């Protein structure tokens, strides 16, 4: 199906990942609808509209509100989660579990041709976010909708940012665990590229893909990449794995448990298998080095 005959609804359009997906779709000439709420940030809604996105109101928590948003939609890409950006009444249960179920049900009723779902990579321990994601994956696979599930590893823009203690401007890095377990760090923009490349991709239909960046690096190796680029040593501090396990056990709510669970997963590392994804998509992905060059405002590099 060519771009002119597709209409893609992006659920979670005002988030960083959803917005990046909208931008890519709009650039290729695809008709894009972005699901927003009446209470969404007006600046974010305006930014979507300036991209050429048709914003439509709806709320995952209200199954009935999704019907009109899905009119004429051929494909859905859903990135929505309550883990970071929340409004009143949002929770992992109401958004990541029940809300995603509502979108799947509405997509079935609307005769959507493909549903692309952004999940998380497998973790060896339980926590509420992962539980909600796995349940949604199962519901999607059982729905009868043609689907593609993407399970990205850790986002560079999240875990290698000041918000989570990786302050490249101040040359300080907080590392969860001993820093010796590796990850295939992936750029948020590359996850967006995977999502867009999944649409109408026959080889991606009814498949689940783990996706990561071009190389496996430990957090300590990442620090050295930044040190080499900036020419300055980083002040590194560590949060022991035992402390993270204690935080997970003592966390008072699902959001707190999920943050602790994600940090514990960081501490344990993850050896992923992205060979199937590379065979299907063959994307050239951003390296940690290129990301570091960009955020430290050095000269860009290739790779």
GULUMVEX-420094 format. One record per residue (C-alpha): x, y, z; residue number from 0. Coordinates in steps of 0.2 Angstrom, whole numbers, plus 5000, padded with zeros to 4 digits. Layout:
REM residues N
R, X, Y, Z, NUM
...
END
This chain:
REM residues 303
R, 5000, 5000, 5000, 0
R, 5007, 5017, 4995, 1
R, 5009, 5031, 5007, 2
R, 4994, 5040, 4999, 3
R, 4982, 5026, 5003, 4
R, 4987, 5024, 5022, 5
R, 4981, 5032, 5037, 6
R, 4991, 5029, 5053, 7
R, 4985, 5033, 5070, 8
R, 4999, 5036, 5082, 9
R, 4994, 5033, 5100, 10
R, 5005, 5042, 5112, 11
R, 5008, 5056, 5099, 12
R, 5013, 5069, 5111, 13
R, 5027, 5059, 5119, 14
R, 5045, 5060, 5113, 15
R, 5044, 5043, 5104, 16
R, 5027, 5046, 5097, 17
R, 5031, 5063, 5090, 18
R, 5047, 5056, 5082, 19
R, 5036, 5043, 5073, 20
R, 5023, 5056, 5068, 21
R, 5037, 5067, 5060, 22
R, 5044, 5052, 5050, 23
R, 5027, 5047, 5044, 24
R, 5023, 5065, 5039, 25
R, 5039, 5067, 5029, 26
R, 5036, 5051, 5019, 27
R, 5019, 5058, 5014, 28
R, 5008, 5046, 5024, 29
R, 4992, 5053, 5032, 30
R, 4995, 5054, 5050, 31
R, 4983, 5055, 5064, 32
R, 4989, 5059, 5082, 33
R, 4979, 5054, 5097, 34
R, 4978, 5068, 5109, 35
R, 4968, 5072, 5125, 36
R, 4958, 5088, 5128, 37
R, 4971, 5091, 5142, 38
R, 4986, 5088, 5132, 39
R, 5000, 5101, 5132, 40
R, 4994, 5114, 5119, 41
R, 5012, 5117, 5113, 42
R, 5015, 5098, 5109, 43
R, 4998, 5097, 5100, 44
R, 5003, 5113, 5090, 45
R, 5020, 5105, 5086, 46
R, 5011, 5090, 5079, 47
R, 4999, 5100, 5068, 48
R, 5014, 5110, 5061, 49
R, 5021, 5093, 5055, 50
R, 5006, 5090, 5046, 51
R, 4998, 5078, 5058, 52
R, 4979, 5078, 5060, 53
R, 4976, 5078, 5079, 54
R, 4961, 5069, 5085, 55
R, 4954, 5068, 5103, 56
R, 4953, 5052, 5112, 57
R, 4958, 5044, 5129, 58
R, 4964, 5026, 5131, 59
R, 4954, 5025, 5147, 60
R, 4938, 5029, 5138, 61
R, 4935, 5015, 5126, 62
R, 4920, 5025, 5118, 63
R, 4931, 5040, 5114, 64
R, 4942, 5030, 5102, 65
R, 4929, 5026, 5089, 66
R, 4929, 5042, 5080, 67
R, 4948, 5043, 5081, 68
R, 4950, 5027, 5072, 69
R, 4938, 5031, 5057, 70
R, 4947, 5028, 5041, 71
R, 4963, 5022, 5050, 72
R, 4972, 5008, 5041, 73
R, 4987, 5006, 5054, 74
R, 4990, 5010, 5072, 75
R, 5006, 5013, 5080, 76
R, 5005, 5013, 5099, 77
R, 5019, 5020, 5111, 78
R, 5007, 5026, 5125, 79
R, 5013, 5023, 5143, 80
R, 5010, 5030, 5160, 81
R, 5028, 5027, 5166, 82
R, 5034, 5045, 5163, 83
R, 5021, 5057, 5157, 84
R, 5005, 5055, 5168, 85
R, 4989, 5065, 5170, 86
R, 4975, 5063, 5183, 87
R, 4969, 5046, 5183, 88
R, 4983, 5038, 5173, 89
R, 4992, 5023, 5180, 90
R, 5000, 5007, 5173, 91
R, 4984, 4998, 5175, 92
R, 4973, 5011, 5167, 93
R, 4984, 5016, 5153, 94
R, 4997, 5002, 5149, 95
R, 4985, 4987, 5153, 96
R, 4967, 4992, 5151, 97
R, 4970, 5007, 5140, 98
R, 4980, 4997, 5127, 99
R, 4967, 4984, 5128, 100
R, 4954, 4997, 5123, 101
R, 4964, 5003, 5108, 102
R, 4966, 4985, 5102, 103
R, 4947, 4982, 5104, 104
R, 4943, 4998, 5095, 105
R, 4956, 4993, 5081, 106
R, 4948, 4976, 5079, 107
R, 4931, 4985, 5077, 108
R, 4938, 4997, 5065, 109
R, 4945, 4984, 5053, 110
R, 4963, 4991, 5056, 111
R, 4975, 4982, 5044, 112
R, 4990, 4982, 5056, 113
R, 4994, 4986, 5074, 114
R, 5012, 4990, 5079, 115
R, 5015, 4990, 5097, 116
R, 5031, 4997, 5106, 117
R, 5035, 4986, 5121, 118
R, 5050, 4983, 5131, 119
R, 5064, 4970, 5130, 120
R, 5062, 4955, 5142, 121
R, 5068, 4957, 5160, 122
R, 5073, 4942, 5171, 123
R, 5063, 4949, 5186, 124
R, 5045, 4954, 5188, 125
R, 5038, 4972, 5190, 126
R, 5022, 4981, 5185, 127
R, 5027, 4989, 5169, 128
R, 5034, 4973, 5162, 129
R, 5018, 4964, 5167, 130
R, 5007, 4976, 5159, 131
R, 5017, 4976, 5143, 132
R, 5017, 4957, 5142, 133
R, 4999, 4956, 5144, 134
R, 4996, 4968, 5130, 135
R, 5007, 4958, 5119, 136
R, 4997, 4943, 5123, 137
R, 4980, 4952, 5120, 138
R, 4987, 4959, 5103, 139
R, 4993, 4942, 5097, 140
R, 4976, 4934, 5102, 141
R, 4965, 4948, 5094, 142
R, 4966, 4942, 5076, 143
R, 4974, 4959, 5071, 144
R, 4990, 4958, 5060, 145
R, 5003, 4964, 5072, 146
R, 5021, 4969, 5074, 147
R, 5028, 4970, 5092, 148
R, 5045, 4979, 5095, 149
R, 5055, 4976, 5111, 150
R, 5068, 4989, 5112, 151
R, 5082, 4989, 5124, 152
R, 5088, 5004, 5134, 153
R, 5086, 5021, 5126, 154
R, 5101, 5032, 5125, 155
R, 5091, 5048, 5127, 156
R, 5084, 5042, 5143, 157
R, 5098, 5032, 5152, 158
R, 5112, 5043, 5146, 159
R, 5104, 5059, 5151, 160
R, 5105, 5070, 5166, 161
R, 5088, 5065, 5171, 162
R, 5094, 5048, 5176, 163
R, 5111, 5054, 5183, 164
R, 5121, 5053, 5167, 165
R, 5126, 5072, 5167, 166
R, 5138, 5074, 5153, 167
R, 5138, 5093, 5155, 168
R, 5144, 5092, 5173, 169
R, 5155, 5076, 5169, 170
R, 5146, 5065, 5182, 171
R, 5138, 5048, 5179, 172
R, 5127, 5038, 5191, 173
R, 5129, 5019, 5186, 174
R, 5116, 5006, 5192, 175
R, 5125, 4990, 5197, 176
R, 5144, 4988, 5194, 177
R, 5144, 4995, 5177, 178
R, 5151, 4979, 5169, 179
R, 5135, 4972, 5161, 180
R, 5133, 4976, 5143, 181
R, 5118, 4983, 5133, 182
R, 5114, 4987, 5115, 183
R, 5110, 5005, 5118, 184
R, 5097, 5011, 5105, 185
R, 5092, 5029, 5100, 186
R, 5074, 5034, 5102, 187
R, 5075, 5040, 5084, 188
R, 5080, 5023, 5078, 189
R, 5065, 5015, 5088, 190
R, 5054, 5027, 5078, 191
R, 5062, 5022, 5062, 192
R, 5059, 5003, 5066, 193
R, 5041, 5007, 5070, 194
R, 5038, 5017, 5053, 195
R, 5048, 5003, 5044, 196
R, 5036, 4990, 5051, 197
R, 5020, 4998, 5043, 198
R, 5015, 4987, 5028, 199
R, 5031, 4977, 5030, 200
R, 5025, 4959, 5025, 201
R, 5041, 4951, 5034, 202
R, 5036, 4960, 5050, 203
R, 5018, 4954, 5051, 204
R, 5014, 4944, 5066, 205
R, 5031, 4945, 5072, 206
R, 5040, 4950, 5088, 207
R, 5057, 4958, 5087, 208
R, 5070, 4963, 5100, 209
R, 5079, 4979, 5094, 210
R, 5095, 4987, 5100, 211
R, 5109, 4998, 5094, 212
R, 5124, 4993, 5083, 213
R, 5136, 4988, 5098, 214
R, 5135, 4981, 5115, 215
R, 5144, 4992, 5128, 216
R, 5144, 4992, 5147, 217
R, 5140, 5008, 5156, 218
R, 5159, 5010, 5161, 219
R, 5163, 5008, 5142, 220
R, 5150, 5021, 5138, 221
R, 5158, 5033, 5151, 222
R, 5175, 5030, 5142, 223
R, 5167, 5035, 5126, 224
R, 5161, 5051, 5133, 225
R, 5178, 5054, 5141, 226
R, 5187, 5051, 5125, 227
R, 5176, 5064, 5116, 228
R, 5176, 5077, 5129, 229
R, 5194, 5075, 5134, 230
R, 5188, 5076, 5152, 231
R, 5187, 5063, 5166, 232
R, 5169, 5059, 5173, 233
R, 5165, 5058, 5192, 234
R, 5157, 5041, 5193, 235
R, 5146, 5034, 5207, 236
R, 5138, 5018, 5209, 237
R, 5121, 5012, 5215, 238
R, 5124, 4993, 5221, 239
R, 5112, 4980, 5214, 240
R, 5107, 4975, 5232, 241
R, 5101, 4993, 5235, 242
R, 5090, 4992, 5219, 243
R, 5083, 4975, 5224, 244
R, 5079, 4983, 5241, 245
R, 5070, 4998, 5232, 246
R, 5060, 4986, 5221, 247
R, 5054, 4976, 5236, 248
R, 5050, 4991, 5247, 249
R, 5042, 5002, 5233, 250
R, 5025, 5009, 5238, 251
R, 5016, 5009, 5221, 252
R, 5017, 5002, 5204, 253
R, 5026, 5017, 5196, 254
R, 5040, 5016, 5210, 255
R, 5041, 4998, 5208, 256
R, 5043, 4999, 5189, 257
R, 5057, 5012, 5190, 258
R, 5066, 5001, 5202, 259
R, 5063, 4986, 5191, 260
R, 5070, 4996, 5176, 261
R, 5086, 5001, 5186, 262
R, 5088, 4983, 5192, 263
R, 5087, 4978, 5174, 264
R, 5100, 4990, 5169, 265
R, 5111, 4984, 5183, 266
R, 5110, 4966, 5177, 267
R, 5112, 4970, 5158, 268
R, 5104, 4961, 5144, 269
R, 5112, 4951, 5130, 270
R, 5099, 4952, 5116, 271
R, 5096, 4944, 5100, 272
R, 5092, 4957, 5086, 273
R, 5098, 4946, 5072, 274
R, 5080, 4943, 5066, 275
R, 5076, 4962, 5066, 276
R, 5092, 4966, 5056, 277
R, 5087, 4953, 5043, 278
R, 5070, 4960, 5041, 279
R, 5074, 4979, 5043, 280
R, 5093, 4981, 5039, 281
R, 5093, 4998, 5047, 282
R, 5109, 5008, 5050, 283
R, 5108, 5013, 5068, 284
R, 5116, 5027, 5078, 285
R, 5131, 5022, 5089, 286
R, 5134, 5028, 5107, 287
R, 5149, 5037, 5100, 288
R, 5138, 5047, 5088, 289
R, 5125, 5051, 5102, 290
R, 5139, 5057, 5113, 291
R, 5146, 5068, 5100, 292
R, 5129, 5076, 5097, 293
R, 5124, 5079, 5115, 294
R, 5141, 5086, 5119, 295
R, 5141, 5097, 5104, 296
R, 5157, 5091, 5096, 297
R, 5160, 5087, 5078, 298
R, 5148, 5073, 5071, 299
R, 5155, 5056, 5068, 300
R, 5150, 5042, 5057, 301
R, 5144, 5026, 5065, 302
END
